[in-house]
């Protein structure tokens, strides 16, 4: 095993030390939950009879005996969202696979799954981030029947996987395997899609032309093929040892995908406390697994939403992860992948070039991952240096991952990266703390200094653009978009507008207390500004014309206003009540009022 990179070792130790007490308390709690053995054996006869009343005769017999593993399935299936539609068939596959090894499986419950792609720029987007908390709570409800020896988690997209994992960690004594659905096959090339979007933003393409391009891009069952939060989720579950090796990017409704799905149930039955290879999820997700996830995020140019999600996930396991840890790790981890929006390729091209098997092997050999972790596949992350396939008998087998990239324009070895660092920086200054992802930003745009134009709604940015008011060097500020203001919606609709301005030669940046996800692309964006405007953050003091400096090289976020004038200014306050009702938003008031800052995960589960 390669020697661990000193920065990886140092950051991991720092996290371990600051988390010591919380982590110890968490482990004591899950050990106590595991100590009494299979909990359904302690249920009363009435409780247990309710629990298996609707089962088949064979499953009833196994559940009555209490000696066979029973797997809980927590499912995010719906048939409106392409990524989750394939999950309709999974319970059938999982139940049959469980029976083949003498186990049983039951659908314990469902969790909601919403799509940021459908709700972009819409009122529903204001429920998006907090849906993570709802999913975690729903997962807890699903598992509360205390009938299960392990759980299988079926979910794919943005908040769904983080929410499922937070919920799973509250039942950390149970083994957990995450079962993905895979990406849809490639559609319209991403460069072509981007050109149509930009032409539409400039008024040069019709709505029908734009709709046709989008329909050719998002055209069938499976995850969207760009490398946003959904596909970053899959990478994380593999790097953190919660997928079966190679499971992330196999297309839906294929024999190999079905074989991996079935194998997940068989493996889950093997790692319960009833056998001799017990692997509870609360032990698998430790400081090393969290660091491995952050390393994977940097090495692939993954979604900035995981600055929120990984902090909340870590907190659920009693681990304190800070923004400074992301920054420090980014300095040591090279960028090995270029996947849209950080390149023109999609995740199918990434997978064909060698995918996660190649990437994990490269990072392990460079000493950039903890190889000595526990995973659902067994001890050691080296088990993931492989590629799944079907043999001549149509059985699942693994072969060593490719030794070289099949396409160096998409995936490179650690000795020849696209960038020497991961491209994620933390910014600090008079405006607060923010993050910026520069993996796709041209280096001559790492520093932007320009007068700002302040908005409170992303739609108003578009209107100002159409009036010609932004056709200059400008720092666009969109504030009152944080968790407490309106649930921290994603502001991805700003990307085409800002990209057009940048392509016209203007020096442009975005500063916001909202989110931009993994799709911010080439425009420098200082996001997740904290404290947010609605909580008295300094971003609420900005006025049109103030010169703002976004410096990714120095790690600063400055406003070039004389200190005396700046300190004397009062924060702008706006009435957000209209955005707190309608489309179910009134039901989320408890989340808005309790939400932590972006620095602690932007929800109710972070460590204060």
C-alpha positions as CSV (number, residue, x, y, z in Angstrom):
1,X,0.0,0.0,0.0
2,X,1.3,3.5,-0.9
3,X,2.3,5.9,1.8
4,X,-0.5,8.2,2.7
5,X,0.0,11.8,1.5
6,X,0.9,14.0,4.5
7,X,-2.0,16.4,3.8
8,X,-4.5,13.6,3.8
9,X,-3.1,12.2,7.0
10,X,-3.0,15.6,8.7
11,X,-6.5,16.6,7.8
12,X,-7.9,13.2,8.8
13,X,-6.1,13.5,12.2
14,X,-7.4,17.0,12.7
15,X,-11.0,15.8,12.0
16,X,-10.5,12.8,14.3
17,X,-9.3,15.0,17.2
18,X,-12.0,17.6,17.0
19,X,-14.6,14.9,16.7
20,X,-13.4,12.6,19.4
21,X,-16.1,13.2,22.0
22,X,-19.0,13.3,19.6
23,X,-17.8,10.3,17.7
24,X,-17.3,8.3,20.9
25,X,-20.9,9.1,22.0
26,X,-22.2,8.1,18.6
27,X,-20.4,4.8,18.6
28,X,-21.6,4.0,22.1
29,X,-25.1,4.7,21.0
30,X,-25.0,2.3,18.0
31,X,-23.2,-0.3,20.0
32,X,-26.0,-0.2,22.5
33,X,-28.5,-0.6,19.8
34,X,-26.7,-3.6,18.3
35,X,-26.1,-5.3,21.7
36,X,-29.5,-6.9,22.1
37,X,-29.3,-8.8,18.8
38,X,-32.1,-8.9,16.2
39,X,-34.7,-6.7,17.5
40,X,-37.7,-8.4,16.0
41,X,-37.0,-11.4,18.2
42,X,-38.0,-9.1,21.1
43,X,-41.3,-8.0,19.6
44,X,-44.5,-9.2,21.1
45,X,-46.5,-11.8,19.1
46,X,-49.0,-9.2,18.1
47,X,-46.2,-6.8,16.9
48,X,-44.5,-9.5,14.9
49,X,-47.7,-10.8,13.4
50,X,-48.4,-7.3,12.1
51,X,-44.9,-7.2,10.7
52,X,-45.3,-10.3,8.5
53,X,-49.0,-10.4,7.9
54,X,-48.8,-9.5,4.2
55,X,-45.8,-11.7,3.4
56,X,-45.8,-14.8,1.2
57,X,-46.0,-18.1,3.0
58,X,-42.2,-18.8,2.6
59,X,-41.3,-15.4,3.9
60,X,-43.7,-15.7,6.8
61,X,-42.1,-18.9,7.9
62,X,-38.6,-17.4,7.8
63,X,-39.7,-14.3,9.7
64,X,-41.5,-16.4,12.4
65,X,-38.4,-18.4,13.0
66,X,-36.3,-15.2,13.6
67,X,-33.1,-16.8,12.5
68,X,-32.9,-15.7,8.8
69,X,-31.7,-12.1,7.9
70,X,-34.5,-9.7,7.1
71,X,-33.6,-6.8,4.9
72,X,-35.4,-3.5,4.9
73,X,-35.8,-1.7,1.6
74,X,-36.1,2.1,1.7
75,X,-37.2,3.2,-1.8
76,X,-37.2,6.6,-3.4
77,X,-39.1,5.3,-6.5
78,X,-41.4,7.5,-8.5
79,X,-42.1,7.3,-12.2
80,X,-42.0,11.0,-13.0
81,X,-38.2,11.4,-12.5
82,X,-36.0,9.6,-14.9
83,X,-33.4,8.7,-12.3
84,X,-35.8,7.0,-10.0
85,X,-38.2,5.3,-12.5
86,X,-35.9,2.2,-12.8
87,X,-36.3,1.6,-9.0
88,X,-39.8,0.3,-9.6
89,X,-38.4,-3.1,-10.5
90,X,-35.7,-3.2,-7.7
91,X,-37.8,-4.6,-4.8
92,X,-38.8,-7.6,-6.9
93,X,-35.2,-8.3,-7.8
94,X,-34.0,-7.7,-4.2
95,X,-36.6,-9.9,-2.6
96,X,-35.9,-12.8,-5.0
97,X,-32.2,-12.5,-4.4
98,X,-32.7,-12.4,-0.7
99,X,-34.7,-15.6,-0.8
100,X,-32.0,-17.3,-2.9
101,X,-29.7,-17.1,0.2
102,X,-32.3,-18.0,2.8
103,X,-33.1,-14.3,3.7
104,X,-36.1,-12.2,3.4
105,X,-36.7,-8.6,2.3
106,X,-39.5,-6.1,2.9
107,X,-40.1,-2.6,1.5
108,X,-39.9,-0.8,4.8
109,X,-41.0,2.5,3.4
110,X,-40.7,5.2,0.7
111,X,-39.1,8.6,0.8
112,X,-39.9,11.6,-1.4
113,X,-37.7,12.3,-4.4
114,X,-37.8,15.7,-6.1
115,X,-35.8,16.9,-9.0
116,X,-33.9,20.2,-9.1
117,X,-34.0,19.9,-12.9
118,X,-37.8,20.2,-12.9
119,X,-38.0,22.9,-10.2
120,X,-35.1,25.1,-11.4
121,X,-36.3,28.7,-11.2
122,X,-39.7,27.6,-9.8
123,X,-41.3,28.0,-6.4
124,X,-40.8,24.3,-5.7
125,X,-37.1,24.7,-5.7
126,X,-37.4,26.4,-2.3
127,X,-38.3,23.0,-0.8
128,X,-35.3,21.3,-2.4
129,X,-32.6,21.5,0.2
130,X,-34.9,20.8,3.1
131,X,-36.2,17.7,1.3
132,X,-32.9,16.2,2.5
133,X,-34.1,16.6,6.1
134,X,-37.6,15.2,5.2
135,X,-35.9,12.1,3.5
136,X,-33.7,11.5,6.5
137,X,-36.8,11.7,8.8
138,X,-38.8,9.4,6.4
139,X,-35.9,6.9,6.5
140,X,-36.1,6.8,10.3
141,X,-39.9,6.2,10.1
142,X,-39.3,3.4,7.6
143,X,-36.8,1.7,9.9
144,X,-38.7,2.4,13.2
145,X,-40.6,-0.9,13.0
146,X,-37.4,-2.6,14.3
147,X,-37.9,-5.6,12.0
148,X,-34.6,-5.5,10.1
149,X,-31.1,-6.9,10.2
150,X,-29.7,-4.7,7.4
151,X,-31.1,-2.1,5.0
152,X,-30.9,-1.5,1.2
153,X,-31.3,2.2,0.2
154,X,-32.7,2.9,-3.3
155,X,-32.1,6.5,-4.3
156,X,-30.1,8.5,-6.8
157,X,-30.5,12.2,-7.0
158,X,-29.5,15.4,-5.3
159,X,-30.9,15.4,-1.8
160,X,-32.1,11.8,-1.8
161,X,-28.8,10.0,-1.3
162,X,-27.6,12.4,1.4
163,X,-30.9,12.2,3.2
164,X,-31.0,8.4,3.0
165,X,-27.5,8.3,4.4
166,X,-28.2,10.7,7.3
167,X,-31.2,8.5,8.1
168,X,-29.2,5.3,7.8
169,X,-26.6,6.7,10.2
170,X,-29.3,7.2,12.8
171,X,-29.7,3.4,12.6
172,X,-25.9,3.0,12.5
173,X,-26.0,-0.5,14.0
174,X,-27.6,-1.8,10.8
175,X,-25.5,-2.7,7.7
176,X,-26.4,-0.5,4.8
177,X,-25.9,-1.0,1.0
178,X,-26.9,1.8,-1.4
179,X,-28.3,0.5,-4.7
180,X,-28.1,2.9,-7.6
181,X,-30.1,2.9,-10.8
182,X,-27.4,4.2,-13.2
183,X,-27.3,7.0,-15.8
184,X,-29.4,7.1,-18.9
185,X,-27.6,6.4,-22.2
186,X,-25.9,9.5,-23.8
187,X,-28.1,11.8,-25.8
188,X,-27.5,15.1,-27.4
189,X,-23.8,16.0,-27.0
190,X,-23.3,18.5,-24.1
191,X,-21.5,21.1,-26.3
192,X,-24.5,21.1,-28.6
193,X,-26.9,21.5,-25.7
194,X,-24.8,24.4,-24.3
195,X,-24.8,26.2,-27.6
196,X,-28.6,26.0,-27.8
197,X,-29.0,27.3,-24.2
198,X,-26.7,30.2,-24.9
199,X,-28.5,31.0,-28.2
200,X,-31.8,31.0,-26.3
201,X,-30.3,33.3,-23.6
202,X,-29.3,35.7,-26.3
203,X,-32.8,35.5,-27.9
204,X,-31.4,33.7,-31.0
205,X,-33.2,30.4,-30.5
206,X,-36.9,29.7,-30.1
207,X,-38.4,28.0,-27.1
208,X,-39.3,25.0,-29.4
209,X,-35.6,24.7,-30.4
210,X,-34.5,24.8,-26.7
211,X,-37.2,22.2,-25.7
212,X,-36.1,19.9,-28.5
213,X,-32.4,20.1,-27.4
214,X,-33.4,19.5,-23.8
215,X,-35.6,16.5,-24.7
216,X,-32.7,15.0,-26.7
217,X,-30.5,15.4,-23.7
218,X,-32.9,14.0,-21.1
219,X,-34.5,11.3,-23.0
220,X,-35.0,8.1,-21.1
221,X,-34.8,6.3,-17.7
222,X,-31.7,6.9,-15.6
223,X,-29.7,9.7,-14.1
224,X,-29.0,12.8,-16.1
225,X,-25.6,12.3,-17.7
226,X,-23.9,15.5,-16.7
227,X,-21.7,15.5,-13.6
228,X,-23.9,17.3,-11.1
229,X,-25.0,16.3,-7.7
230,X,-26.8,13.1,-8.7
231,X,-23.8,11.5,-10.3
232,X,-21.5,13.0,-7.6
233,X,-23.7,11.1,-5.1
234,X,-22.9,7.8,-6.9
235,X,-19.2,8.5,-6.9
236,X,-19.3,9.3,-3.1
237,X,-21.1,6.1,-2.2
238,X,-18.5,4.1,-4.1
239,X,-15.5,6.0,-2.6
240,X,-17.0,5.7,0.9
241,X,-17.6,2.0,0.5
242,X,-21.4,1.8,0.5
243,X,-21.9,0.6,-3.1
244,X,-20.9,-2.7,-4.4
245,X,-17.7,-2.1,-6.4
246,X,-18.3,-0.7,-9.9
247,X,-22.1,-0.2,-9.3
248,X,-22.3,3.6,-9.9
249,X,-22.5,4.1,-13.7
250,X,-24.0,1.0,-15.2
251,X,-27.0,1.9,-17.3
252,X,-30.5,1.0,-16.1
253,X,-32.5,-2.0,-17.3
254,X,-29.5,-3.9,-18.5
255,X,-28.5,-7.4,-17.4
256,X,-25.4,-6.1,-15.6
257,X,-27.4,-3.6,-13.7
258,X,-29.9,-6.2,-12.6
259,X,-27.1,-8.5,-11.6
260,X,-25.5,-5.8,-9.4
261,X,-28.9,-5.0,-7.9
262,X,-29.5,-8.7,-7.0
263,X,-26.0,-9.1,-5.6
264,X,-26.6,-6.1,-3.3
265,X,-29.3,-8.1,-1.5
266,X,-27.2,-11.2,-1.3
267,X,-24.3,-9.2,0.1
268,X,-26.5,-7.4,2.6
269,X,-27.7,-10.8,4.0
270,X,-24.0,-11.8,4.5
271,X,-23.0,-8.7,6.6
272,X,-25.7,-8.7,9.3
273,X,-25.0,-9.4,13.0
274,X,-26.4,-12.9,12.4
275,X,-23.3,-13.9,10.6
276,X,-19.5,-13.6,11.1
277,X,-18.9,-10.6,8.8
278,X,-21.0,-7.9,10.6
279,X,-20.5,-4.5,8.9
280,X,-22.7,-1.8,10.5
281,X,-22.9,1.5,8.5
282,X,-21.9,3.6,11.5
283,X,-18.5,1.9,11.6
284,X,-17.9,2.0,7.9
285,X,-18.6,5.8,7.8
286,X,-15.7,7.0,9.9
287,X,-13.2,9.9,9.5
288,X,-11.3,8.1,6.8
289,X,-14.4,7.4,4.8
290,X,-15.5,11.0,5.0
291,X,-12.0,12.2,3.8
292,X,-12.1,9.7,1.0
293,X,-15.4,11.2,-0.1
294,X,-14.0,14.7,-0.1
295,X,-10.9,13.5,-2.1
296,X,-13.2,11.9,-4.7
297,X,-15.2,15.1,-4.9
298,X,-12.0,17.1,-5.7
299,X,-10.5,14.5,-8.0
300,X,-13.6,14.4,-10.2
301,X,-14.7,18.1,-10.0
302,X,-17.9,17.1,-8.3
303,X,-20.9,19.1,-7.2
304,X,-20.5,22.0,-4.7
305,X,-23.8,20.9,-3.1
306,X,-21.7,18.3,-1.3
307,X,-20.0,21.1,0.7
308,X,-23.4,21.1,2.5
309,X,-24.2,17.4,2.3
310,X,-20.9,15.9,3.4
311,X,-20.9,18.2,6.4
312,X,-24.4,17.0,7.4
313,X,-23.6,13.4,6.7
314,X,-20.4,13.6,8.8
315,X,-22.4,15.2,11.6
316,X,-24.9,12.3,11.6
317,X,-21.9,10.0,12.3
318,X,-20.6,12.2,15.1
319,X,-17.9,13.7,12.9
320,X,-17.1,17.4,12.6
321,X,-16.1,18.3,9.0
322,X,-15.3,21.9,8.3
323,X,-15.0,24.0,5.1
324,X,-11.3,24.4,5.9
325,X,-10.9,20.6,5.5
326,X,-12.3,20.8,1.9
327,X,-9.9,23.6,1.1
328,X,-6.8,21.8,2.6
329,X,-7.6,18.6,0.8
330,X,-8.2,20.4,-2.5
331,X,-4.6,21.7,-2.4
332,X,-3.3,18.1,-2.4
333,X,-5.7,16.3,-4.7
334,X,-5.3,16.6,-8.5
335,X,-8.2,16.9,-10.9
336,X,-8.3,13.6,-12.8
337,X,-11.6,13.9,-14.6
338,X,-13.3,16.3,-17.0
339,X,-17.0,15.7,-17.2
340,X,-19.6,18.2,-18.2
341,X,-20.0,20.9,-17.0
342,X,-16.2,20.8,-16.4
343,X,-15.7,19.3,-19.9
344,X,-17.7,18.1,-22.8
345,X,-17.9,14.4,-21.9
346,X,-20.7,12.9,-19.9
347,X,-20.6,10.2,-17.2
348,X,-21.0,7.4,-19.8
349,X,-17.8,8.6,-21.5
350,X,-16.1,8.8,-18.1
351,X,-17.2,5.2,-17.3
352,X,-16.0,4.0,-20.7
353,X,-12.7,5.6,-20.2
354,X,-12.0,3.6,-17.1
355,X,-14.5,5.1,-14.6
356,X,-14.3,4.8,-10.9
357,X,-12.2,1.6,-10.9
358,X,-9.4,3.4,-12.7
359,X,-9.8,6.6,-10.6
360,X,-9.7,4.7,-7.3
361,X,-6.7,2.8,-8.4
362,X,-4.8,6.0,-9.3
363,X,-5.7,7.8,-6.1
364,X,-4.7,4.7,-4.0
365,X,-1.4,4.4,-5.7
366,X,-0.7,8.1,-5.2
367,X,-1.4,7.8,-1.5
368,X,-4.4,10.1,-1.8
369,X,-7.1,7.7,-0.3
370,X,-7.3,5.8,2.9
371,X,-7.0,2.2,1.7
372,X,-7.4,0.6,5.1
373,X,-11.1,1.4,5.4
374,X,-14.0,-1.0,5.9
375,X,-16.5,-1.3,3.1
376,X,-19.7,-3.3,2.4
377,X,-17.5,-5.4,0.0
378,X,-15.0,-6.2,2.7
379,X,-11.9,-4.8,4.3
380,X,-9.9,-2.3,2.2
381,X,-10.7,0.1,-0.6
382,X,-8.5,-1.9,-3.0
383,X,-11.6,-4.1,-3.5
384,X,-12.9,-1.2,-5.7
385,X,-10.0,-1.3,-8.2
386,X,-12.2,-3.5,-10.3
387,X,-14.8,-3.5,-13.1
388,X,-18.0,-5.6,-12.9
389,X,-19.1,-7.7,-15.9
390,X,-21.1,-10.8,-16.7
391,X,-19.3,-14.0,-17.6
392,X,-20.3,-16.5,-20.2
393,X,-22.8,-18.0,-17.7
394,X,-24.3,-14.5,-17.2
395,X,-23.1,-14.4,-13.7
396,X,-21.5,-11.3,-12.0
397,X,-17.8,-11.3,-11.8
398,X,-15.0,-8.7,-11.3
399,X,-11.9,-8.1,-13.4
400,X,-9.1,-5.6,-12.6
401,X,-9.8,-2.1,-13.6
402,X,-8.1,-0.7,-16.8
403,X,-4.5,0.1,-16.3
404,X,-4.6,3.2,-18.5
405,X,-7.3,5.7,-19.4
406,X,-9.3,4.9,-22.5
407,X,-9.7,8.6,-23.2
408,X,-7.1,11.1,-21.7
409,X,-9.4,14.0,-22.6
410,X,-11.9,12.7,-20.0
411,X,-9.9,10.7,-17.4
412,X,-6.2,11.0,-16.6
413,X,-3.7,9.3,-14.3
414,X,-2.5,11.0,-11.1
415,X,0.9,11.6,-12.8
416,X,-0.7,13.7,-15.6
417,X,-3.7,15.5,-14.1
418,X,-5.8,18.2,-15.7
419,X,-5.0,20.4,-12.7
420,X,-2.6,19.9,-9.8
421,X,-5.3,20.7,-7.3
422,X,-9.0,20.0,-7.0
423,X,-10.1,23.5,-7.8
424,X,-12.2,24.1,-4.7
425,X,-11.3,27.2,-2.6
426,X,-12.8,28.7,0.5
427,X,-13.0,32.5,0.4
428,X,-13.1,34.8,3.5
429,X,-13.4,38.5,3.9
430,X,-15.6,41.4,5.0
431,X,-18.5,39.7,3.1
432,X,-18.2,36.5,5.1
433,X,-17.2,33.0,4.1
434,X,-17.9,31.5,0.7
435,X,-16.8,28.7,-1.5
436,X,-15.7,28.8,-5.1
437,X,-15.2,26.0,-7.6
438,X,-12.6,26.9,-10.2
439,X,-11.9,23.5,-11.8
440,X,-13.6,24.7,-15.1
441,X,-12.9,28.5,-14.7
442,X,-10.2,29.9,-17.0
443,X,-7.2,31.0,-14.9
444,X,-7.4,34.6,-16.1
445,X,-10.8,34.7,-14.3
446,X,-9.6,33.5,-10.9
447,X,-9.6,37.2,-9.8
448,X,-12.6,39.4,-10.7
449,X,-12.8,43.0,-9.4
450,X,-15.8,45.0,-10.6
451,X,-18.7,47.1,-9.5
452,X,-21.6,45.0,-8.3
453,X,-25.2,44.9,-9.2
454,X,-27.4,43.6,-6.4
455,X,-30.5,41.5,-6.8
456,X,-32.8,39.5,-4.6
457,X,-34.3,37.2,-7.3
458,X,-32.5,35.3,-10.0
459,X,-35.4,36.2,-12.5
460,X,-34.5,39.9,-12.1
461,X,-30.9,39.1,-13.3
462,X,-32.3,37.8,-16.5
463,X,-34.6,40.9,-16.9
464,X,-31.6,43.2,-16.3
465,X,-29.6,41.3,-18.9
466,X,-32.3,41.6,-21.5
467,X,-32.4,45.4,-20.9
468,X,-28.7,45.5,-21.5
469,X,-27.9,46.7,-18.0
470,X,-25.3,44.0,-17.4
471,X,-23.3,44.3,-20.6
472,X,-20.1,45.3,-18.8
473,X,-17.7,44.1,-16.2
474,X,-19.9,43.2,-13.2
475,X,-20.1,41.2,-10.1
476,X,-23.7,40.0,-9.9
477,X,-24.9,39.7,-6.3
478,X,-28.0,37.6,-5.6
479,X,-28.8,37.6,-1.9
480,X,-31.6,36.5,0.5
481,X,-31.3,33.1,-1.1
482,X,-29.9,31.2,2.0
483,X,-31.6,28.5,4.1
484,X,-33.3,30.9,6.5
485,X,-34.5,33.3,3.8
486,X,-36.2,30.8,1.4
487,X,-34.7,27.4,1.8
488,X,-31.5,28.1,-0.3
489,X,-32.8,27.3,-3.8
490,X,-30.3,26.4,-6.6
491,X,-29.6,29.3,-8.9
492,X,-28.6,27.3,-12.0
493,X,-30.7,29.4,-14.3
494,X,-28.2,32.2,-13.9
495,X,-25.5,30.2,-15.7
496,X,-26.5,30.8,-19.3
497,X,-26.9,34.5,-18.7
498,X,-23.6,35.0,-17.0
499,X,-21.8,32.7,-19.5
500,X,-23.0,34.9,-22.3
501,X,-21.6,38.0,-20.6
502,X,-18.3,36.3,-20.0
503,X,-18.1,35.1,-23.7
504,X,-18.6,38.7,-24.7
505,X,-15.3,39.5,-23.0
506,X,-16.6,41.0,-19.8
507,X,-15.1,40.2,-16.5
508,X,-18.0,38.6,-14.6
509,X,-18.5,36.9,-11.3
510,X,-21.4,35.8,-9.1
511,X,-21.6,36.3,-5.3
512,X,-24.6,34.7,-3.6
513,X,-25.8,33.2,-0.3
514,X,-27.6,30.6,-2.4
515,X,-26.5,27.5,-4.2
516,X,-25.2,26.8,-7.7
517,X,-24.8,23.0,-7.6
518,X,-22.3,21.2,-9.8
519,X,-23.3,23.0,-12.9
520,X,-21.8,26.5,-12.5
521,X,-19.2,25.8,-15.2
522,X,-16.8,28.5,-16.3
523,X,-18.2,31.5,-14.5
524,X,-16.4,32.3,-11.2
525,X,-19.1,32.0,-8.5
526,X,-18.6,32.7,-4.8
527,X,-21.5,30.7,-3.4
528,X,-22.9,29.7,0.0
529,X,-21.9,33.1,1.4
530,X,-22.3,32.8,5.2
531,X,-23.7,34.3,7.3
532,X,-26.6,34.7,4.8
533,X,-28.4,38.0,4.3
534,X,-31.5,36.9,6.2
535,X,-29.4,36.2,9.3
536,X,-27.7,39.6,9.3
537,X,-24.8,38.6,7.1
538,X,-22.6,41.4,5.6
539,X,-23.8,40.6,2.1
540,X,-26.9,42.5,3.1
541,X,-24.9,45.7,3.4
542,X,-23.9,45.8,-0.3
543,X,-25.2,48.5,-2.5
544,X,-25.2,48.8,-6.4
545,X,-21.9,50.1,-7.5
546,X,-19.8,48.9,-4.6
547,X,-16.6,47.4,-6.0
548,X,-16.4,43.7,-5.0
549,X,-13.2,41.6,-5.4
550,X,-13.5,37.8,-5.8
551,X,-9.9,36.4,-5.5
552,X,-9.7,32.6,-5.8
553,X,-5.9,32.8,-5.7
554,X,-5.7,34.6,-2.4
555,X,-8.9,33.0,-1.0
556,X,-10.5,36.3,-0.3
557,X,-13.9,37.9,-0.8
558,X,-13.6,41.7,-0.4
559,X,-15.7,44.8,-0.8
560,X,-13.6,47.8,-1.6
561,X,-15.5,50.4,0.4
562,X,-13.7,52.5,3.1
563,X,-13.9,50.7,6.4
564,X,-15.6,53.5,8.2
565,X,-18.4,53.8,5.7
566,X,-18.8,50.0,5.5
567,X,-19.0,49.5,9.3
568,X,-21.5,52.3,9.6
569,X,-23.9,50.8,7.0
570,X,-27.0,49.1,8.1
571,X,-28.0,45.8,6.6
572,X,-30.9,45.8,4.1
573,X,-33.9,44.0,5.3
574,X,-36.6,42.6,3.0
575,X,-40.0,41.1,3.5
576,X,-39.7,37.4,2.6
577,X,-43.2,36.4,3.8
578,X,-44.6,36.0,0.3
579,X,-42.1,33.3,-0.4
580,X,-43.0,31.4,2.8
581,X,-46.5,30.4,1.7
582,X,-47.8,28.4,-1.3
583,X,-46.5,25.3,-2.9
584,X,-46.2,23.8,0.6
585,X,-43.7,26.3,1.7
586,X,-45.7,27.1,4.9
587,X,-45.1,23.5,6.0
588,X,-41.3,24.1,6.0
589,X,-41.3,27.1,8.4
590,X,-39.9,24.9,11.1
591,X,-36.9,24.1,8.9
592,X,-36.3,27.7,7.9
593,X,-36.3,28.9,11.5
594,X,-34.0,26.1,12.7
595,X,-31.6,25.9,9.7
596,X,-27.9,26.3,10.4
597,X,-25.5,28.2,8.2
598,X,-24.1,26.8,5.0
599,X,-20.9,26.2,7.0
600,X,-22.6,23.5,9.1
601,X,-24.7,22.0,6.3
602,X,-27.5,24.4,5.7
603,X,-30.1,22.3,7.4
604,X,-31.1,21.0,10.9
605,X,-28.7,18.1,11.2
606,X,-25.3,19.9,11.1
607,X,-23.1,20.3,14.2
608,X,-23.3,23.8,15.5
